[in-house]
Amino acid sequence: MLSVWMMLLLMTSASPASPPGAAWSHATAMFAPAAVQEFDAFLQDWRGGLALASLRHPLFDLTRVSGGVAGAVNTIIFSGEAHGAAGEISLVFYSLDGERIYSPPGTVHVARVDDRHRQFRVAAAIPRVLQGRTGVVQVTFSGEKRASYLLKVQF
């Protein structure tokens, strides 16, 4: 069920090599001739920082995930680099059933990128309903073109 859901949401992703600390499976999409790929990454033990060396795409790369605390709220932080196209990097939480998890205004930091500002960090407060559970984070580049990574995360 998760694999089908992720396939529908995933527009584009990265190369199939696996980062340390993550289990990967690769499936090619059934949408011919588009080269849509699905990567079912499961991130565990990421709070202290985890390199994501294999999440590469022509629009943007995710290079690191880490955790933090803002007040009494746990956060997840993704760092990366865009490749010159203007757009926004954002993230959204989902349950394993594919239901979007509401994030109140001000709890998600969106990054703007372009040819001069390529490095980015996006962060969000982890919703209470996901704390201590497994969920999905979708990190999306939105601009003239669009690309997303879907990551299964143990919160």
C-alpha positions in Angstrom: 0.0 0.0 0.0 2.8 2.4 0.9 4.7 1.6 -2.2 1.7 2.4 -4.4 1.0 5.6 -2.5 4.6 6.7 -2.8 4.6 5.9 -6.5 1.6 8.2 -7.1 3.2 11.1 -5.1 6.7 10.7 -6.3 7.4 12.7 -9.4 11.2 12.2 -9.6 13.9 11.0 -7.3 17.5 10.2 -7.0 20.1 7.5 -7.8 19.8 4.0 -6.3 23.0 3.9 -4.2 22.2 3.6 -0.5 23.3 6.1 2.2 24.6 4.8 5.5 21.9 3.9 8.0 19.1 3.6 5.4 17.6 0.5 3.8 16.7 1.0 0.1 14.6 -0.8 -2.4 14.2 0.4 -6.0 11.3 0.1 -8.4 10.7 1.7 -11.7 7.4 3.4 -12.3 4.8 1.9 -14.6 4.3 5.2 -16.4 6.1 4.9 -19.7 7.9 6.7 -21.2 8.5 8.9 -18.2 11.5 7.8 -16.1 9.8 8.1 -12.7 11.6 6.1 -10.0 10.6 5.2 -6.5 13.0 4.9 -3.6 11.7 3.5 -0.4 14.2 5.0 2.1 13.8 4.2 5.7 15.7 6.6 7.9 16.5 5.5 11.5 18.9 7.0 14.0 19.0 10.3 12.1 18.7 12.7 15.0 22.4 13.0 15.5 22.9 13.6 11.8 22.9 11.3 8.8 24.6 11.9 5.5 22.3 11.3 2.5 25.0 11.0 -0.2 22.8 9.1 -2.6 19.8 11.4 -2.9 20.8 13.2 -6.1 18.5 14.7 -8.7 19.2 17.3 -11.5 17.0 19.9 -9.7 18.2 19.4 -6.1 20.1 17.1 -3.8 19.4 16.2 -0.2 22.7 15.8 1.6 21.9 15.5 5.3 19.1 14.9 7.8 19.4 15.7 11.4 17.2 16.5 14.4 16.9 19.4 16.7 14.7 20.8 19.5 13.0 24.2 19.3 11.6 24.9 22.8 9.9 21.7 23.7 9.2 20.6 20.1 11.3 18.0 18.2 12.3 19.0 14.7 13.6 17.4 11.6 16.1 19.3 9.4 17.1 18.5 5.8 20.1 20.2 4.2 21.0 20.1 0.6 22.0 21.9 -2.6 19.9 23.1 -5.5 21.4 23.2 -9.0 20.6 26.7 -10.1 16.9 26.6 -10.9 14.7 29.1 -9.0 12.1 27.6 -6.7 11.2 26.6 -3.2 12.1 23.6 -1.1 9.4 22.5 1.3 8.4 19.5 3.3 5.1 17.8 4.2 4.3 14.9 6.6 2.1 11.9 5.8 1.0 8.9 7.8 1.9 5.5 6.5 -1.7 5.3 5.1 -1.0 8.2 2.9 -3.0 10.8 4.9 -1.4 14.2 5.0 -0.6 15.3 8.6 -1.5 18.9 9.4 1.4 21.2 10.2 0.3 24.5 11.8 1.5 27.8 10.3 5.0 28.7 11.4 6.1 25.1 12.1 7.6 24.4 8.7 10.5 26.5 7.3 10.5 26.7 3.5 13.8 27.6 1.6 14.0 29.6 -1.5 16.8 28.7 -4.0 18.1 30.1 -7.3 21.4 30.3 -9.2 23.0 32.4 -6.4 21.5 30.8 -3.4 22.0 27.1 -3.9 22.5 25.8 -0.3 19.4 25.2 1.7 18.0 24.0 4.9 14.3 23.1 5.5 13.1 22.2 8.9 9.7 21.4 10.5 8.3 20.6 13.9 7.5 16.9 14.0 3.7 16.6 14.5 2.7 15.1 17.8 0.7 12.3 16.0 4.0 11.1 14.5 6.3 11.3 17.5 7.5 7.9 18.5 6.0 6.4 15.3 6.9 5.9 11.6 5.7 8.3 9.0 6.6 9.7 5.6 8.3 13.1 4.8 7.9 14.5 1.3 10.7 17.0 0.5 9.7 18.9 -2.7 11.4 21.3 -5.1 8.7 23.5 -6.7 9.6 25.9 -9.4 9.3 25.8 -13.2 9.8 22.0 -12.7 9.0 19.9 -9.8 10.7 17.0 -8.0 10.1 15.2 -4.7 11.8 12.7 -2.4 9.6 10.5 -0.2 11.3 9.3 2.9 9.9 6.8 5.4 11.2 8.0 8.8 11.1 6.6 12.3 10.3 9.6 14.5 
